[in-house]
Amino acid sequence: MSPPNSLLKSYDSKILEIQNIDNQYLLIKCERPKNFNFNSGQYASIEINDDIGTCEFLYSIASSREETNFLEFCIQITTQSRASSYWRKLKIADILRINNLGGSEMITDYSNPIVMIAGGSGIAPFRAIIHDLYVFNKNTGNENITLVYGVKKSSAMPYQKEFLDLQNKFPKNLKVILFSEEIQNNLAIKGNLITAIDSYISNLDKNSEFYICGSLNMIQTVKDKLIENKVPSRKIFHEY
């Protein structure tokens, strides 16, 4: 389903806030342009200008469509890639150019239990959806969501306290399982997403539908593991 006014032109957006999480991720808030309408779960094409030239990269929007004053992006900066170098140099009041919207609303049917599996910055679209449901009260009370989220370092896990607080507020509807390969706090379980699937899949409702977001390699690895655990491929969804 397309938003009411799809993005058909470029928008310039001023950066309002940059939060650096242990030099692993940047949470970047920028102005939400007027008439910028989107569905939670969509991604934006952001133009990058550097010494090499101009190119575009795709980033899921981490803020809810209900948050009208800003857009938020969760950016992983651990690699030596062109994009990571660009993001690390940005400052408050710098301008982002947003050229396009892509993807569709990820989840439209909550009649079956939903399992969201995210790795690293792949948490962004799920964060937007969860905010829609539980922060802005778009849920009906019947949603059954399990969020399985894995990162390398527990001290650098975006939104971890936020998710746990929401789980405490909505214990009947939201379950949060956090995994980390390296443990620096007691909020996550030591392991990775494959560990999570092996440990918890037998406890999940057999009618669950699985949504995966992360790198291409992560998506394929998790999908293969789910199928190995007898999850039908028709119940597994991902953006690409």
Helices and strands as residue ranges (DSSP letters): E 11-21, E 25-31, E 43-49, E 54-60, E 70-76, H 82-89, E 95-102, E 114-119, G 120-123, H 124-130, I 131-135, E 145-153, G 154-156, H 160-169, E 174-182, E 189-190, H 193-200, G 201-203, E 209-213, H 216-228, G 233-235, E 236-238
